[in-house]
Amino acid sequence: MGVQFSPEQRDFAAAVAAFAKREAGTREKRDALTDHDAEQHNAGVYAKMAELGWLGLTVPEEYGGSDASMVDMCILLEESLRGLLPIGAIGPTLITGGAYAKFGTEAQKDAVLRGIVRGASQSISMSEPEAGSDVANITTRAEKTTDGWLINGQKTWCSNAHISENILLVARTDRSGGKHEGLTMFHVPATTSGLKISPIELMGNQKETNDLYFTDCVLPEDAVVGEVGNGWRQLMTGLNFERLILAAMSLGAAERAFEDTLQFISERKQFGRPIGSFQALRHRVADLATEIECTKLLVYSVAAAVDANPAKTFAREASMAKLKATETSKQVALAGMQMMGGYGYAREFDMEKHVRGALVSTIFGGTSEIQRDIIGKTFGL
């Protein structure tokens, strides 16, 4: 029963788990690495993973990566999140890298993909104040000039732009057609003149997302990633990759929240016995464990399907994986907080962090409502 991994994949999962325990296995270590959870990414830990070759797992071999499978990628992300490794940039970096691998020029691939392999962070910027779930409503302008492109506008909710080397920008180059037409991807080094990166204050004082302000920002003509006006179609081809990344991360987060809950209710005593021995909690644990197992089977079955047919866009299945994994993560974290009582809300334990992370996972990368809408449309509704 369960997901069937090869011996090499089982060894890989064990290696990532052991690394996480060694680097971030105690609360004291995690607090030191994250400035008491204010920082979601630690460059030192990330660099060690780069040295092990793990960050280049999905990067083509010609750019220094391993060109490994989607299943391998999910193993890395699941075990990293399960082990609470402070590598918040890994998701946006892999998503961004996937777009460059498909559509970037040789020079862009050389800069970005090799950067990923050596441990550099990358970001993708789509959202705007009036373009969230309705991503195609982008208004940030990219105007052609004699020397290149002139960018003006505001982007928002750009994860990890403040620590990234490059930003993959989606901007509007043509307004003559429908809103899904006339979008273009651009390669923007984070140090580009005319770009201002401003942090957004988040729950828990976390430093993760940013507003981006482009004011007469000049890009060279060869900054285009892919084809001019084809940005929307290019985004759609990356749905398998993006949603599987988020699903695998949420799976690992759910497993860790479950393990922390189980440990607490096995040790915490009330009325003369461990609280986990009471039927109300025992049955809740059974339900959560079942949901996690179902989620794991779904995530890895979709990953295996993508590996078997990488050219196909699994819109329904990838959305199902993202929906199920993020909602399960939220369910587990909230249940864990309830079962831990006041301790689940205290900074002394990790549960409050699990809850914060799980809540936002159902929002970023396409909300649960959007995932349900996509799934419904695949049935002709």
C-alpha positions as CSV (number, residue, x, y, z in Angstrom):
1,M,0.0,0.0,0.0
2,G,1.1,3.6,-0.5
3,V,3.4,5.3,-3.0
4,Q,5.9,3.0,-4.6
5,F,9.4,4.5,-4.7
6,S,12.5,3.0,-6.2
7,P,15.4,2.1,-3.8
8,E,17.2,5.2,-5.0
9,Q,14.2,7.4,-4.4
10,R,13.8,5.9,-0.9
11,D,17.4,6.6,-0.2
12,F,17.0,10.2,-1.5
13,A,14.0,10.8,0.8
14,A,16.0,9.5,3.8
15,A,19.0,11.7,2.9
16,V,16.8,14.9,2.7
17,A,15.1,13.9,6.0
18,A,18.5,13.4,7.7
19,F,19.8,16.7,6.3
20,A,16.7,18.5,7.7
21,K,17.1,16.9,11.1
22,R,20.8,17.8,11.2
23,E,20.4,21.4,10.0
24,A,17.0,22.4,11.5
25,G,16.0,19.6,13.8
26,T,15.4,21.7,16.9
27,R,13.5,24.8,17.7
28,E,16.7,26.5,18.8
29,K,18.4,25.8,15.4
30,R,15.4,27.0,13.5
31,D,15.1,30.2,15.5
32,A,18.8,30.9,14.9
33,L,18.4,30.3,11.1
34,T,15.3,32.4,10.7
35,D,15.6,35.3,13.2
36,H,12.9,33.7,15.3
37,D,10.7,32.9,12.2
38,A,10.8,36.4,10.7
39,E,13.0,35.2,7.8
40,Q,11.6,32.3,5.7
41,H,14.8,31.6,3.8
42,N,18.3,30.9,5.0
43,A,21.0,31.3,2.4
44,G,23.5,29.2,4.3
45,V,21.2,26.1,4.4
46,Y,20.2,26.7,0.8
47,A,23.9,26.8,-0.3
48,K,24.5,23.5,1.4
49,M,21.6,22.0,-0.6
50,A,23.1,23.5,-3.7
51,E,26.4,21.8,-3.0
52,L,24.6,18.5,-2.7
53,G,23.1,19.0,-6.1
54,W,19.6,19.1,-4.9
55,L,18.6,22.5,-6.1
56,G,19.4,21.6,-9.7
57,L,17.3,18.5,-9.6
58,T,14.9,19.6,-12.3
59,V,17.4,21.7,-14.3
60,P,18.6,20.2,-17.6
61,E,22.0,18.5,-17.5
62,E,23.6,21.0,-20.0
63,Y,23.1,23.8,-17.4
64,G,24.6,21.8,-14.5
65,G,21.4,20.1,-13.2
66,S,20.3,16.5,-12.9
67,D,17.2,16.6,-15.2
68,A,15.4,14.4,-12.7
69,S,11.8,13.4,-12.6
70,M,8.8,15.2,-11.2
71,V,8.5,12.4,-8.6
72,D,12.1,13.2,-7.5
73,M,11.2,16.8,-7.2
74,C,8.2,16.1,-5.1
75,I,10.3,13.9,-2.8
76,L,12.7,16.8,-2.2
77,L,9.9,19.3,-1.5
78,E,7.9,17.0,0.7
79,E,10.8,16.0,2.9
80,S,12.2,19.6,3.0
81,L,8.9,21.0,4.3
82,R,8.3,18.0,6.6
83,G,11.7,18.7,8.1
84,L,11.0,22.5,8.4
85,L,14.0,23.5,6.4
86,P,14.1,27.3,6.1
87,I,14.2,27.5,2.3
88,G,11.2,29.6,1.5
89,A,12.7,30.6,-1.9
90,I,12.7,27.1,-3.3
91,G,9.1,27.1,-4.6
92,P,9.2,30.4,-6.5
93,T,12.7,29.5,-7.7
94,L,11.7,26.2,-9.2
95,I,8.6,27.6,-10.8
96,T,10.6,30.4,-12.3
97,G,13.3,28.1,-13.5
98,G,10.7,25.9,-15.2
99,A,9.6,28.8,-17.4
100,Y,13.1,29.7,-18.4
101,A,13.9,26.1,-19.2
102,K,11.0,26.1,-21.7
103,F,11.2,29.5,-23.2
104,G,14.4,31.3,-22.3
105,T,17.2,32.1,-24.7
106,E,20.6,30.4,-24.3
107,A,21.9,33.4,-22.5
108,Q,18.9,33.6,-20.2
109,K,19.1,29.9,-19.4
110,D,22.8,30.2,-18.7
111,A,22.2,33.0,-16.2
112,V,19.1,31.7,-14.5
113,L,19.3,27.9,-14.6
114,R,23.0,27.8,-13.6
115,G,22.2,30.3,-10.9
116,I,19.5,28.0,-9.5
117,V,22.1,25.1,-9.5
118,R,24.6,27.2,-7.4
119,G,21.9,28.3,-5.0
120,A,20.6,31.7,-6.3
121,S,17.0,32.5,-5.7
122,Q,14.6,33.5,-8.6
123,S,11.1,35.0,-8.6
124,I,8.2,35.3,-10.9
125,S,5.9,38.4,-10.9
126,M,2.4,38.1,-12.2
127,S,-0.1,39.6,-9.6
128,E,-1.1,43.2,-9.5
129,P,-3.5,45.2,-7.2
130,E,-6.3,44.5,-9.7
131,A,-5.0,41.3,-11.1
132,G,-5.0,38.5,-8.5
133,S,-7.2,35.5,-9.3
134,D,-7.9,37.3,-12.6
135,V,-4.3,37.2,-13.7
136,A,-5.0,38.2,-17.2
137,N,-6.1,41.6,-16.0
138,I,-2.5,42.7,-16.0
139,T,-1.9,46.4,-16.7
140,T,1.8,46.9,-16.1
141,R,3.0,48.3,-19.5
142,A,5.9,47.2,-21.6
143,E,6.4,49.6,-24.5
144,K,8.8,49.0,-27.3
145,T,11.5,51.6,-27.9
146,T,14.3,51.9,-30.3
147,D,16.7,50.4,-27.8
148,G,14.5,47.8,-26.1
149,W,11.5,48.0,-23.7
150,L,10.2,50.6,-21.2
151,I,8.4,49.2,-18.2
152,N,5.9,51.1,-16.0
153,G,3.5,49.8,-13.4
154,Q,3.0,48.1,-10.1
155,K,3.2,44.4,-9.3
156,T,2.4,42.8,-5.9
157,W,2.7,39.7,-3.9
158,C,6.0,38.8,-5.5
159,S,7.5,36.1,-3.3
160,N,11.2,36.5,-2.4
161,A,12.0,39.3,-4.8
162,H,14.0,40.9,-2.1
163,I,16.5,38.0,-2.1
164,S,16.3,37.0,-5.8
165,E,18.9,37.5,-8.5
166,N,16.3,37.8,-11.3
167,I,12.6,38.4,-11.6
168,L,10.5,36.9,-14.4
169,L,8.0,39.7,-15.2
170,V,4.7,39.3,-17.0
171,A,3.7,42.6,-18.5
172,R,1.3,43.9,-21.2
173,T,2.8,44.7,-24.6
174,D,-0.4,45.0,-26.6
175,R,-3.9,46.2,-25.7
176,S,-5.6,45.8,-29.0
177,G,-6.9,42.2,-28.4
178,G,-8.6,40.3,-25.6
179,K,-7.0,40.4,-22.1
180,H,-5.4,37.0,-22.6
181,E,-3.6,38.4,-25.6
182,G,-0.7,40.8,-25.6
183,L,1.1,39.5,-22.5
184,T,4.8,39.0,-22.6
185,M,7.4,37.6,-20.2
186,F,10.6,39.6,-19.5
187,H,13.9,38.8,-17.8
188,V,14.6,41.4,-15.2
189,P,17.8,41.3,-13.0
190,A,16.8,42.5,-9.5
191,T,19.3,45.3,-9.6
192,T,17.8,46.9,-12.7
193,S,17.5,50.7,-12.5
194,G,13.9,51.9,-12.2
195,L,12.8,48.8,-10.2
196,K,11.9,49.4,-6.5
197,I,11.2,46.3,-4.3
198,S,9.1,47.1,-1.2
199,P,8.3,44.4,1.4
200,I,4.7,43.7,2.4
201,E,4.1,43.3,6.2
202,L,2.6,39.8,6.8
203,M,1.0,37.9,9.6
204,G,3.7,36.7,12.1
205,N,6.1,39.5,10.9
206,Q,7.4,37.2,8.2
207,K,9.6,38.7,5.4
208,E,8.5,36.9,2.2
209,T,6.4,38.9,-0.3
210,N,6.9,42.3,-2.0
211,D,5.4,45.1,-4.0
212,L,7.4,45.9,-7.2
213,Y,7.3,49.4,-8.7
214,F,8.6,49.9,-12.2
215,T,9.2,53.5,-13.1
216,D,10.6,54.1,-16.6
217,C,12.5,50.8,-16.2
218,V,14.6,50.2,-19.3
219,L,15.2,46.6,-20.5
220,P,17.2,45.5,-23.5
221,E,15.5,44.2,-26.5
222,D,16.7,40.6,-25.7
223,A,15.0,40.7,-22.3
224,V,11.9,39.0,-23.8
225,V,11.5,35.4,-22.5
226,G,9.8,33.4,-25.2
227,E,7.6,35.2,-27.7
228,V,6.2,38.7,-27.6
229,G,2.4,38.5,-27.0
230,N,2.5,34.8,-26.1
231,G,2.9,35.2,-22.3
232,W,-0.5,33.8,-21.3
233,R,0.0,30.6,-23.3
234,Q,3.5,30.2,-21.9
235,L,2.1,30.6,-18.3
236,M,-0.5,27.9,-19.0
237,T,2.1,25.4,-20.1
238,G,3.7,25.6,-16.6
239,L,0.6,24.7,-14.6
240,N,1.6,21.1,-14.1
241,F,5.0,22.2,-12.7
242,E,3.8,25.0,-10.5
243,R,0.8,23.2,-8.9
244,L,2.8,20.0,-8.2
245,I,5.5,22.1,-6.5
246,L,2.9,23.7,-4.2
247,A,1.1,20.4,-3.7
248,A,4.3,18.6,-2.7
249,M,5.3,21.4,-0.3
250,S,1.8,21.3,1.3
251,L,1.9,17.6,1.7
252,G,5.2,17.8,3.6
253,A,3.8,20.6,5.8
254,A,0.7,18.5,6.6
255,E,2.8,15.6,7.6
256,R,4.8,17.7,9.9
257,A,1.8,19.3,11.5
258,F,0.3,15.8,12.0
259,E,3.5,14.5,13.6
260,D,3.8,17.4,16.0
261,T,0.2,17.0,17.0
262,L,0.6,13.2,17.6
263,Q,3.6,13.8,19.7
264,F,1.8,16.4,21.8
265,I,-1.4,14.4,22.4
266,S,0.6,11.3,23.3
267,E,2.5,13.1,26.0
268,R,0.0,15.7,27.3
269,K,-2.1,14.3,30.2
270,Q,-5.5,15.4,31.4
271,F,-7.9,13.5,33.7
272,G,-5.1,11.1,34.5
273,R,-4.2,9.9,31.0
274,P,-2.8,11.1,27.7
275,I,-5.3,13.2,25.8
276,G,-4.8,11.2,22.7
277,S,-6.4,8.2,24.3
278,F,-9.8,9.9,24.4
279,Q,-12.0,8.8,21.6
280,A,-12.8,12.3,20.3
281,L,-9.1,12.9,19.6
282,R,-8.3,9.4,18.5
283,H,-11.0,9.5,15.8
284,R,-9.8,12.9,14.7
285,V,-6.3,11.6,14.3
286,A,-7.6,8.7,12.3
287,D,-9.4,11.0,9.9
288,L,-6.4,13.3,9.5
289,A,-4.1,10.3,8.8
290,T,-6.5,9.0,6.1
291,E,-6.6,12.4,4.5
292,I,-2.9,12.7,4.4
293,E,-2.5,9.3,2.9
294,C,-5.1,10.1,0.2
295,T,-3.2,13.4,-0.5
296,K,0.1,11.6,-0.9
297,L,-1.3,9.1,-3.3
298,L,-2.8,11.9,-5.4
299,V,0.3,14.1,-5.5
300,Y,2.6,11.3,-6.6
301,S,0.2,9.8,-9.1
302,V,-0.1,13.2,-10.8
303,A,3.7,13.5,-10.7
304,A,4.1,10.1,-12.2
305,A,1.6,10.9,-14.9
306,V,3.5,14.1,-15.8
307,D,6.8,12.1,-16.0
308,A,5.1,9.6,-18.4
309,N,3.7,12.4,-20.6
310,P,5.6,15.6,-20.0
311,A,4.1,17.4,-23.0
312,K,0.6,17.1,-21.7
313,T,-1.0,19.7,-19.6
314,F,-2.8,17.9,-16.8
315,A,-5.1,20.9,-15.9
316,R,-7.6,18.8,-13.9
317,E,-5.2,16.6,-12.1
318,A,-2.7,19.3,-11.2
319,S,-5.4,21.5,-9.9
320,M,-6.8,18.6,-7.9
321,A,-3.4,17.9,-6.3
322,K,-2.9,21.6,-5.4
323,L,-6.5,21.8,-4.0
324,K,-6.3,18.6,-2.0
325,A,-2.9,19.1,-0.6
326,T,-3.4,22.7,0.5
327,E,-6.8,22.1,2.0
328,T,-5.5,19.0,3.8
329,S,-2.6,21.0,5.2
330,K,-5.0,23.6,6.5
331,Q,-7.3,21.0,8.0
332,V,-4.5,19.2,9.8
333,A,-2.9,22.4,11.1
334,L,-6.2,23.8,12.5
335,A,-7.1,20.4,14.0
336,G,-3.7,20.3,15.6
337,M,-4.1,23.7,17.1
338,Q,-7.5,22.7,18.5
339,M,-6.2,19.5,20.0
340,M,-3.2,21.2,21.5
341,G,-5.4,23.9,23.1
342,G,-3.7,27.0,24.2
343,Y,-0.3,25.5,23.5
344,G,-1.2,25.3,19.8
345,Y,-1.4,29.1,19.9
346,A,1.8,29.6,21.8
347,R,5.1,30.5,20.2
348,E,6.7,27.8,22.3
349,F,5.5,25.2,19.8
350,D,5.6,25.2,16.0
351,M,1.8,24.7,15.5
352,E,1.0,28.4,15.2
353,K,3.6,28.6,12.4
354,H,2.0,25.5,10.7
355,V,-1.4,27.3,10.9
356,R,0.0,30.5,9.3
357,G,1.6,28.6,6.5
358,A,-1.3,26.3,5.8
359,L,-3.9,29.2,5.7
360,V,-1.9,31.1,3.0
361,S,-1.2,27.9,1.0
362,T,-4.9,27.9,-0.1
363,I,-4.5,31.4,-1.5
364,F,-1.2,31.6,-3.3
365,G,-0.6,30.0,-6.6
366,G,-4.3,30.1,-7.4
367,T,-6.9,30.0,-4.6
368,S,-8.8,26.9,-3.7
369,E,-11.9,28.5,-5.3
370,I,-10.0,29.0,-8.6
371,Q,-8.7,25.4,-8.5
372,R,-12.3,24.2,-8.1
373,D,-13.4,26.4,-10.9
374,I,-10.7,25.0,-13.2
375,I,-11.6,21.4,-12.2
376,G,-15.3,22.1,-12.9
377,K,-14.5,23.6,-16.3
378,T,-12.6,20.4,-17.3
379,F,-16.0,18.6,-17.0
380,G,-17.6,21.0,-19.4
381,L,-19.3,23.1,-16.8
